[in-house]
Amino acid sequence: MKLTENDIAVLRALADYYVLSASLVHRMVFPQRNDRRNTRRRLQRLVSTHYIARSAVEVAFSMGNAGPAYYLTAKGADALAVYYGDEAWLRTNVRPPRIDRVYHWLDIAECHWIISQAVARASGVTLVGWVNEWQTMSDVDGNPTDYVLHTQFREGPKPLSCSPDAAFCLKVAEHQRVHYVEIDRGTTGCKRVAASKMPGYAELLSTRGHHQHFPTTTFDDFAVVIITTSEKRRDILRSCVSSHEDLHPELWLLAANEDVTPESALFEEVYVDHQGIVGSLMTKPAVEPPSDHQEPVAAE
């Protein structure tokens, strides 16, 4: 099978986002098309030729229908390496997603897409990188390292680790800040979420572990963005986070899933900090005038 540019675009989307539904592939790769049948046929063709694979179970979607989730195979990663002439694509995560984590991975992909779209709309902001949990990372020169987002600080007698769902780094001018992502699906009690997650992030801050994940960061701290199912759960989570005063609750920003969109994700006040103060993820950069800009001369 000879791959077309549209086929490569689908493979690249799966390399970037790891796990996608057919509807997400259509939205990300073919947003200008209304008919989704061509997208489904293309996915089926790529599955039958083993460039991609589908999940063993179908995923029920909010609109009432169901379908499989898709992910890249080693053959697909090899095709990307050949197409782009870059063996770095061979390090793409091609492990089949765990069945019980498919929904979670789709939510992470959705968040990744939202942040990418928000940055694309924002003048003066650059997405330095996005990394999913267990994804192999690179150092400042682009060489692969042993670092992944999961960090095991100690095994016992009381194990301590930090396992963000994802991380990204935003650059404005000469400043770069790391943001860790936690997708909360509401399957665990709020108290337990705070008690289990916060010690790991506090230790990550103490050990400056975010500098290993993103060596170019210019900040000594980072933000933990937790996106949850509703505003009511967000507020309960905020209260639980704020109760752990010794675990740096100031790192945490919380938002309801419905409030985080490509239009709002960066500059609108949709995040709540541990004190209940509502704010944006970042301040909109000042737009500098062109270098040949000249102030108008006042008439005499």
CORWOBEL-V988706 format. One record per residue. N is the residue number from 1. RES is the residue in one small letter. PHI is phi in whole degrees, -180 to 180 (none if undefined). PSI is psi as a letter, one per 40 degrees, with the letter a starting at -180 (999 if undefined). NEAR is the number of other ideal C-beta (glycine too) atoms within 8 Angstrom. Layout:
# CORWOBEL-V988706
{{N	RES	PHI	PSI	NEAR} {N	RES	PHI	PSI	NEAR}}
This chain:
# CORWOBEL-V988706
{{1	m	none	h	5} {2	k	-87	h	3} {3	l	-79	h	9} {4	t	-92	i	6} {5	e	-62	d	5} {6	n	-67	d	9} {7	d	-63	d	11} {8	i	-61	d	12} {9	a	-62	d	9} {10	v	-67	d	14} {11	l	-61	d	16} {12	r	-67	d	9} {13	a	-61	d	12} {14	l	-70	d	16} {15	a	-66	d	13} {16	d	-75	d	8} {17	y	-108	e	12} {18	y	76	c	14} {19	v	-128	h	13} {20	l	-139	i	15} {21	s	-85	i	12} {22	a	-61	d	13} {23	s	-67	d	9} {24	l	-69	d	13} {25	v	-59	d	16} {26	h	-63	d	12} {27	r	-65	d	9} {28	m	-81	d	10} {29	v	-101	d	11} {30	f	-127	f	10} {31	p	-65	d	7} {32	q	-82	e	3} {33	r	-101	h	9} {34	n	-86	d	3} {35	d	-84	h	5} {36	r	-91	e	10} {37	r	-65	d	6} {38	n	-63	d	9} {39	t	-65	d	13} {40	r	-65	d	9} {41	r	-65	d	8} {42	r	-64	d	11} {43	l	-61	d	14} {44	q	-62	d	8} {45	r	-65	d	9} {46	l	-70	d	13} {47	v	-68	d	12} {48	s	-66	d	6} {49	t	-99	e	7} {50	h	70	f	8} {51	y	-80	d	14} {52	i	-135	i	15} {53	a	-134	i	10} {54	r	-114	i	10} {55	s	-65	i	15} {56	a	-71	d	5} {57	v	-122	i	7} {58	e	-87	i	7} {59	v	-110	h	13} {60	a	-81	h	5} {61	f	-105	i	10} {62	s	-63	d	3} {63	m	-82	e	4} {64	g	105	e	4} {65	n	-93	a	6} {66	a	-143	i	6} {67	g	-172	i	10} {68	p	-78	i	10} {69	a	-104	i	14} {70	y	-120	i	15} {71	y	-148	i	15} {72	l	-78	i	14} {73	t	-106	i	11} {74	a	-61	d	6} {75	k	-66	d	8} {76	g	-66	d	15} {77	a	-64	d	14} {78	d	-64	d	10} {79	a	-63	d	12} {80	l	-67	d	14} {81	a	-61	d	13} {82	v	-69	d	7} {83	y	-62	d	8} {84	y	-92	e	7} {85	g	64	f	5} {86	d	-141	h	6} {87	e	-70	e	5} {88	a	-59	d	8} {89	w	-64	d	12} {90	l	-68	e	8} {91	r	-91	e	6} {92	t	-62	i	9} {93	n	-68	h	9} {94	v	-120	e	9} {95	r	-70	h	4} {96	p	-59	h	7} {97	p	-70	i	12} {98	r	-61	h	6} {99	i	-59	d	8} {100	d	-77	e	4} {101	r	-116	e	8} {102	v	-61	d	14} {103	y	-58	d	8} {104	h	-62	d	10} {105	w	-67	d	12} {106	l	-66	d	14} {107	d	-65	d	10} {108	i	-64	d	14} {109	a	-61	d	13} {110	e	-62	d	9} {111	c	-63	d	13} {112	h	-58	d	14} {113	w	-63	d	12} {114	i	-61	d	12} {115	i	-64	d	12} {116	s	-62	d	10} {117	q	-67	d	10} {118	a	-63	d	13} {119	v	-67	d	12} {120	a	-62	d	6} {121	r	-85	e	7} {122	a	-100	h	11} {123	s	-76	h	5} {124	g	87	e	8} {125	v	-118	h	12} {126	t	-124	h	7} {127	l	-87	h	12} {128	v	-67	d	10} {129	g	-179	i	7} {130	w	-129	h	11} {131	v	-132	h	10} {132	n	-94	i	12} {133	e	-55	h	10} {134	w	73	e	7} {135	q	-75	h	9} {136	t	-65	h	10} {137	m	-112	i	11} {138	s	-124	i	8} {139	d	-84	a	8} {140	v	-63	d	5} {141	d	-94	e	5} {142	g	88	e	6} {143	n	-85	i	6} {144	p	-64	i	7} {145	t	-125	i	8} {146	d	-88	e	4} {147	y	-75	h	7} {148	v	-133	i	9} {149	l	-65	d	15} {150	h	-69	h	9} {151	t	-124	h	10} {152	q	-98	h	8} {153	f	-81	d	9} {154	r	-157	i	7} {155	e	-92	d	4} {156	g	-171	i	5} {157	p	-71	d	2} {158	k	-114	h	5} {159	p	-59	i	7} {160	l	-140	h	9} {161	s	-147	i	9} {162	c	-134	h	11} {163	s	-132	g	9} {164	p	-62	i	11} {165	d	-72	d	10} {166	a	-165	i	15} {167	a	-150	i	14} {168	f	-145	i	14} {169	c	-127	h	14} {170	l	-108	h	13} {171	k	-116	h	10} {172	v	-131	h	9} {173	a	56	b	6} {174	e	-98	e	4} {175	h	-105	h	8} {176	q	-134	h	13} {177	r	-127	h	12} {178	v	-88	h	14} {179	h	-127	h	13} {180	y	-94	i	14} {181	v	-116	h	14} {182	e	-124	h	11} {183	i	-97	h	12} {184	d	-104	h	12} {185	r	-93	e	8} {186	g	78	e	8} {187	t	-92	e	3} {188	t	-125	i	8} {189	g	-59	i	5} {190	c	-61	d	11} {191	k	-60	d	7} {192	r	-69	d	8} {193	v	-58	d	12} {194	a	-64	d	13} {195	a	-67	d	10} {196	s	-87	d	8} {197	k	-90	d	10} {198	m	-67	d	14} {199	p	-60	d	10} {200	g	-65	d	13} {201	y	-69	d	14} {202	a	-63	d	11} {203	e	-70	d	12} {204	l	-61	d	12} {205	l	-66	d	13} {206	s	-63	d	6} {207	t	-93	e	7} {208	r	55	f	8} {209	g	-65	d	11} {210	h	-67	d	14} {211	h	-71	d	8} {212	q	-74	d	7} {213	h	-70	d	11} {214	f	-135	g	12} {215	p	-61	d	7} {216	t	-88	e	8} {217	t	-60	i	12} {218	t	-107	e	7} {219	f	-109	i	9} {220	d	-81	e	3} {221	d	-125	a	7} {222	f	-151	i	13} {223	a	-115	i	12} {224	v	-112	h	13} {225	v	-101	h	13} {226	i	-110	h	13} {227	i	-111	h	13} {228	t	-123	a	13} {229	t	-79	d	8} {230	s	-159	i	10} {231	e	-66	d	7} {232	k	-65	d	6} {233	r	-69	d	13} {234	r	-56	d	13} {235	d	-69	d	10} {236	i	-69	d	9} {237	l	-61	d	15} {238	r	-59	d	14} {239	s	-63	d	9} {240	c	-67	d	13} {241	v	-63	d	13} {242	s	-66	d	11} {243	s	-73	e	7} {244	h	-98	g	11} {245	e	-65	d	6} {246	d	-89	e	4} {247	l	-117	f	9} {248	h	55	f	8} {249	p	-63	e	11} {250	e	-67	e	6} {251	l	-75	d	10} {252	w	-93	h	13} {253	l	-127	h	12} {254	l	-123	i	14} {255	a	-147	i	14} {256	a	-83	i	13} {257	n	-53	d	9} {258	e	-68	e	5} {259	d	-89	e	9} {260	v	-99	h	12} {261	t	-131	i	7} {262	p	-58	d	8} {263	e	-79	d	7} {264	s	-108	e	11} {265	a	-59	d	13} {266	l	-98	d	12} {267	f	-113	e	9} {268	e	-92	i	8} {269	e	-84	g	6} {270	v	-120	e	11} {271	y	-111	i	12} {272	v	-115	h	12} {273	d	-90	a	12} {274	h	-66	e	9} {275	q	-93	e	5} {276	g	88	e	9} {277	i	-84	h	6} {278	v	-89	h	7} {279	g	-160	a	8} {280	s	-97	i	10} {281	l	-69	d	10} {282	m	-155	i	10} {283	t	-86	h	5} {284	k	-63	h	7} {285	p	-64	i	10} {286	a	-70	h	5} {287	v	-88	h	6} {288	e	-80	i	4} {289	p	-69	i	4} {290	p	-55	i	5} {291	s	-63	d	3} {292	d	-95	e	4} {293	h	-68	h	6} {294	q	-128	h	4} {295	e	-66	h	4} {296	p	-64	i	4} {297	v	-87	h	4} {298	a	-66	h	4} {299	a	-69	h	3} {300	e	-82	999	2}}
